[in-house]
């Protein structure tokens, strides 16, 4: 009797643990507008290895230019904020064309790259957009922001709500355990 009860309780706990993990699974949303990778070529068409570093979310240096651009397109938002440099302190013959792979960008997406130059001023980088790519022609490297009109809110698939299959399975397990317990008790009596 104790072994049967222990088996039923163990099964119930295992199923409960399973349902907790399933219900806690994250929504499969993409971070749209975020730079995934970058490749670069200098003015002589030689490959340049670039390094991207995340920087703080303080975009105060860019705010005046961002506000000017948002007057024409209110959907523009800072999608990413990074610092770009040549890997291993190597040299590059500027201008360097950098091709960023960006989630959610497609033909027709508005994108701007704003570069904080060495003297502290902010300049717009010549930018073109194609499916999944944003290309910028840099005269120098440094801290930059990527502005896009990609809507990164609600772009993923939300999990189903009101799905009762797991709860129904758990209820069936509890009912069958109760029935087994009563049956065993009646057989012994």
N, C-alpha and C positions, 0 to 999 in steps of 0.2 A: 504494500500500500504506500509506504513511504517512498519507495523507488518510483512508482508511477506519479505520485504527486510531485516529486523532485523533477522528473522528466517534463511534466506539464509546465511547471513554473519556469524551468530552464528554457523551454521552447517559447513561452510567453515573453520572457525577458529578452531573448534573442530577437524575436520579431519586433518588440518595442524598440530595441536598439537600432534595428534595421530601418524602421519607419522614421526614427529621429534623424538618421543620416540622410534618407531620401528627401525628407521635407526641408532639410537645411541646405540642399544643393543650390549653388548660386545660379542666377539667371544668366543665360548665355549671351550677355551683351558685349558688344565690341566697343573699344574705346575709339570712337570715330574722331578723326582730325588729329590723332596722335602720330608722331613720326615713329616709324618702325625701324627704318634703316636708311643709310645714305651712301651714295657712290659719287665720286667727283673726278673731273678732268680739268687740267689747267689749259691755258691759252694755246699750248703746243699739242693739245689732245693727249697728253700723258696722264696716266692714272695717278690720282692723288689720294692717299689714304687719310681719311678724315676721322676725327674722333668727336662724338657728341656727348656732352655732359648735361645732366639735369641741373637747373639752377633754381633758386628760390622763386616763389610765386610773386615776388615783388616786381611789378611791371610799371612802376611809377615813371621811370625814365621814358617809357614809350607812350604814356597815357595821352598826351596832347595829339600825337599823330594818329593814335587809335581813334580818338573822338572825332577827328576830322574825317577819317575814312568811314566811320559809322554814320556820318551825316548822309552819305550816299547809299549806304547799305546797313540798315539797322540790325540785320541778322549776323553781322560779323562779330566773332568772338575770338579771344585768344585760345587757340587750340593746343599750342605747345610752346614751351619756353625753354630754350637750351643755349648752350655755348658750343660753338664749333671751332675746332682747331685742327692743324695738321698733326697727324699721329707721329709720335716720337720726335717732336720738334724738327721734323724735316722741313725742307723749303718747298715752296710752290710758286710757279710763275702765274701771277694774277693777271687777268681775272680768271677765277675758277668757277666752273659750272657744276653745281651740286644738285643731284637728283635725289629727292627725298621720297621714300615709299611711305604713303600716308593712308591709313584706313579711312574708308568712307568718302574719299575724294573721287569725283568723276568728272567727265567732260561737262563744262558749264558751271562748275563750282568756282566761286570767287575765292581767291587766296592771295594773301600778301605776306611777304617776309619783310620784317623791319629789323634792321641791324643797328646795334649800338656801336658806333665807331670808336676808335682809340681815343679821339678827342672828346668823347662823351655825347656827341650829337647823334641823332637818330636819322637813318636814311632808309628809303624804300629800296629794296633789292628788286631788280628786274625779274619778274616771275611769270612762268607759264604753267598751266595745269592740264593734265590729261588723266585718263582713267588710273586711279591709284597712285599717281605721281605728281609732285610739285617740284618744278625746276627753278633754281635761283642762280643768278650770275653774281658772284661775290667779288668785290674789289679788294676786300680784306676780310679777315675772320674775326669773330668775337661773339658776344652775347646777342641772341636774336629771339624774336617771337614770330610764330606762325599764326596768322589770322585767317580763319575760314568761315564760310557761312554754312558749314556742315552742322546739322542738328545732332549733337551728341547726347541729347536727352531723349530717352524713349526709343532708341534705335534698335534695341535688342528685343528678344522674345521673352515676355513675362511668363513665369510659371503658371500652370493652371490653378485656379482657385475653385474650391468646392469639389475637388476630386475625392471621392469617398472610397475608392477601391481598397486602399491600405487599411483604412479604419474598418471596413467591412470584413476584411481578412482577419484582423485582430479580434473582432467580435465573434466571428465563426470559431476561431481557435479557443477563445474563452468558453463559448457555449459547448464545444465538443469536449473540452477538459472537464467542465462541470458535469456533462452527461456521463463521461467515463468514470468520474468520481462516484456519482450516484449509482451507476451500474455495478461497479466493484463493491460498493457498500451493500447493495441488495444481494449480490451473489454470496457474499460472506455471511449474510444474516440468515 
